[in-house]
Amino acid sequence: MIVIVDYEVGNIGSILNMFKYLSIPAKATRDKAELRAARKLLLPGVGAFDAGVELLRKHDLVGLLDECVKERNVPVLGICLGMQLLTKGSEEGVLPGFGWIDAECKRFAKDRDPTNKMKVPHMGWNVAKPKTTEAGLFTGMTTESRFYFVHSYYAVCADPADAAATTDYYGDFVSALTRDQVYGAQFHPEKSHKFGMKLLQNFAAVPPAPEG
């Protein structure tokens, strides 16, 4: 069972529909007992960084999720804003993220494109180039796997080894993260057709946290 953190942010209905289509057991909840008992978590998200942190705080979920991931080693997948919340923080706001991955989120700067044609947010289909297709989120996928993006900020990793995939948008940026049992996707797998389905299947195949 994949437990989706319902903190009033994200395309939860679309994610649940995708898991249902794939016959992968999943549920969305903010019930603390259910989250604490989860053996695998998905953190969705759309919108502003600080607003996401404030909603997690509103529902008293920050400490609980930190306990699940850091103490119980529960695998977690962050999607879009959910991925950014895995990092230490963002230029978009002043509140701290979880810091499970040593990275900071930066806004796409105009100096990436001297022709001034770059549009922000980065929106639409683009290719994610995985570091490996032998393990993790991109198992069995190709270097031409395409995903749907909508974002103005991206993660900059302190350790390049934490970048699971990069995408070219007037230069490469990190489009997926991984460290131990923590995974992140800047794109929306629930909107990315066969490529997103495969990525969610790969996360479902990650060994869950031990029971108890």
Secondary structure, 3 states (H helix, E strand, C coil): CEEEECCCCCCHHHHHHHHHHCCCCEEEECCHHHHHHCCCEEECCCCCHHHHHHHHHHCCCHHHHHHHHHHCCCCEEEECHHHHHCCCEECCCCCCCCCCCCEEEEECCHHHCCCCCCCCCEEEEEEEEECCCCCHHHCCCCCCEEEEEEECEEEEECCHHHEEEEEECCCEEEEEEEECCEEEECCEHHHCHHHHHHHHHHHHCCCCCCCC
